Amino acid sequence: MLISKITVYIMPAFILGIVLFGLLKKIDVLGAFLDGAADGMKVTIKIMPTLCALLAAIYMFRTSGALEFLTSFLSPITSFFKIPSELIPLGLLRPISGSGSLAIVSDLLKTYGADSLIGRAASVIMGSTETTFYAIAVYFGSVGIKNSRFTVKAALIADLTGFLCGLWFTRLLLK
């Protein structure tokens, strides 16, 4: 009860604190805000082509049947390692699309329940991995980096590690 009352005032107090700090330091708070907003718009315009290309690629990947093909292609390997085949689409789509992987997790939770191995593992995997290509497109695109060098490889290895460890820890904690 008390926490719900406090949370209503946190953001206004934070904003007021920033304005008061700026006034005490004799900073033009409105001017600084407008400069930041203008810089934000420049970055948005700069990364727009990259984001459009990424979203088009995600749409083509999902609607072309490539996700289903990769899932069926990888299922013998994943079954050997005792990875539930239901989690393969999540592992494949998570580095590419946050909303697509969230839809997969939602479907898994509806089908298997939140307390099942698949439901819990999907939730842990969702929190342990990143939308790698989106993050790279936004961050590298905003500063104009064209050569990602080892970033994609390292990030995909981190996603694979998050996927496998998420599944392993979920199994360990369900025992």
Secondary structure, 3 states (H helix, E strand, C coil): CHHHHHHHHHHHHHHHHHHHHHHHCCCCHHHHHHHHHHHHHHHHHHHHHHHHHHHHHHHHHHHCCHHHHHHHHHHHHHHHCCCCHHHHHHHHHCCCCHHHHHHHHHHHHHHHCCCCHHHHHHHHHHHHCCCHHHHHHHHHHHHCCCCCCCHHHHHHHHHHHHHHHHHHHHHHHHC
